[in-house]
C-alpha cells in the first residue's frame, strides 16, 4: 500500500491514507506530501476520488462503508496496481518465496542500466532506501500476490514464478489444485509478445509448462534441459558466484553480494527478465553485483565483537531452511529464532515447520503472531510446535513467548562466533534490532 501511495504521489496525485500506527514508511510518505491518519474514521475518505484498500482490512471497516455510502469508487490494492502495470510494460513477479528479493533485483538492475523503471515492491531495496518509484521508462516492476488470488488482475509483458508451494490455502477452499490452476492462469495472461519465465527445478511448475498459454523461458540448477542453467556455484560467506549457460552457450559469470543457493535462482530469474527487457548479459552481470538485498531479507542488523545479528522475513518452512542454510556459510554457531505467523498457516504447515530446523545449533520459537480478528485453532500452539521440532529436526529447541523475553535471553547468552537469526513475517525483527543495539551499547561502554 505504501509503495502504491508513493508512486501516486510522484505522479502528481494528492494522496491520503489511514493506518493503525505510525512507522518509518508512513513518515516517509508524510515527508513526500501525503496526509496520513492514525486510526480509521469515516471522515477520512470525504473528498476522495478513489479509495484503495488492502486485503488486511476488515469487511466492516468504517471508511469502506462511508465510501460506499458516498458512491466513491473502491479499488482493491491489486486493481490499482493493475491499472499502473497494464498501462505500460509490466514485469509481475509471483511465487511462494523470493518475490520481494527478485523484484528488487530486477528493479535495481533496470535502474542501474538507465531504464528509469517504475517499481512497486513489498520491501525496501537496501541500495536505494525505498520500495517504490514512479519512473519515466517503459517498464513497471511489481510483486504479484497469489495469497488472495489478486495476481489474476495483471496482464504483464513478463510473468515470472520462482516456485509454488501449498500456502494460503484458506483462500483456495483448502485445495492445492485450485492454487496451481491460478498460477497457470497467471502465467497464461502475459501480453501477446510477452514471456512466462519459470523455474524448471520446481516440480509443480515443471508439470504446468504444457498448460501455460504463453511463450515459456525456463531456468534451473538441477534440470539440465532448462533454457538457462547455473553451473560451478560457489556459495561463500554473504556472497555467491556462478556461471550461466544458455541453451549450451556459456554467457559468463554472475557475482552476488547476497548469500544462499536461493539467490542463485533469484538472480537467474532476474537475468532472463532483464535480457528479455533488452539488456545485454554484461550489463546485468555488472549491475546485479551491486545488489545488497531487500529490507528484512537476510538483513545484517549488527556485527559486534564477532557476533552477527541477522533478520529475515522467512515465514514458510522452505524459506526457513534456505535462510539457515545461507547462514551456515558464515561458519558461525547459529541461534535461529522463529515467530510463526497466522494460526491458519501454522495449522496447514505444522509438520513441515517441525522439520525445518536441522541445520541450526539452537532454536527458539515465540508465540504465534496473529493478525487482528484471526481465530485461534484448537491444538495449534507454539508450545506444541516446539515438542514436534524436538522430535523431528532439532533437540536443542526452547519456547520463549515474547520478543522482549527473547531479546533478554539472547543478550545474556550470545558470545563471540555466534550468529543470531530472527525469522518471521510479524514483528520479531524488533528483538533482533534491540539485541544489535544493546550489543553495540555494551561494546562501547567497555
Secondary structure by P-SEA (a helix, b strand, c coil): caaaaaaaaaaccccccccccccaaaaaaaaabbbbbccccccccccccbbbbccccccccaaaaaaaaaccccccaaaaaaaaacccbbbbbbcccaaaaaaaaaaaaaaaaccbbbbbbcccccccccccccccccbbbbbbbccccccccccccbbbbccccccccccccccaaaaaaaaaaaaacccccbbbbbccccaaaaaaccccccbbbbbbcccccccbbbcccccccccccbbbbccccccbbbbbccccaaaaaaaaaaaaaaaaacccaaaaaaaaaaccccccccccccccccbbbbbbccccaaaaaaaaaaaaccccccbbbbbbccaaaaaacaaaaaaccccccbbbbccccccccccccccccaaaaaaaaaacccccccccccaaaaaaaaaacccccbbbbbbccccaaaaaaaaaaaaaaaaaac
